[in-house]
């Protein structure tokens, strides 16, 4: 269905498709294979809200469906399907970013790092978090939104203490 008719779907229909297919999957009315094929087809779409749906679909598989044995294979697939979007929108904001891209970036980066364990992405988050701890004005607030939590995944007690102290003196509502 998705491969054959995807080009005929409107943007709202493409946005809704992962959720509808996910409901069918969870209800036992759709097998994992066709679900994955639909997600693979949707991965070619560049619309940020369609990508949000793709992320949700992959997270459903990762969290609720895939066995421990299947997770490495799924992680590779996630890297393939979402990695190209990370390269396209980048980790740091750009002047031409739309509001939809700004909203997609933290979720996309979190999903890729979480489901693939992407060491490069996690290292970038760690570096940006420490840069922010040294000088909060040197890192854009929208970067802080994804970098601080991601760096905390592998953080140690020193990071936690520094982060707690910095957030305790935060002067903006976004950081509080």
Buried (B, 14 or more C-beta within 10 A) or exposed (E): EBEEEBEEBEEEEBBBBBEEBBEBBEEEEBEEEBBBBBBBBBBEBEBBBBBBBBBBBBBBBBEEBBEEEBBEEBBEBBBEBBBEBBEEBEBBBEEEBEEEBBBBBBBBBBBBBBBBEBEEBBEBBBEBBBBBBEEBEEBBEBBBBBBBBBBBEEBEEEBEEBBEEBEEEEEEEEBE
